[in-house]
Amino acid sequence: MAERSSAIFWVLCPKQSLHCYSSGLGAMVVTLQRVRSKGAKLYLCSLNDQIKITLKLTKMDKVFDILSDRAAFDALIS
């Protein structure tokens, strides 16, 4: 369960995106770095299969906290 005390959570749900190219992946990594530098956590949810494959091939699935959908995120922080 996520700690709620003073933590700030960001959630990114790009389910409308069809593909994730290198520029999109780069933007996600920069966003993750900025979020972490503020002491917050970033969660990805509702990823389509193409984005999941891209993250897995680049091993970024080990870097990002990935949840199945927004409901999973809501349950995590409640």
Buried (B, 14 or more C-beta within 10 A) or exposed (E): EEEEEEEEBBBBBBEEBEEBEEEBBEEBBEEBEEBEEEEEBBBBBBBBEEBBEBBEEBEBBEEBBBBEEBEBBEEBBE
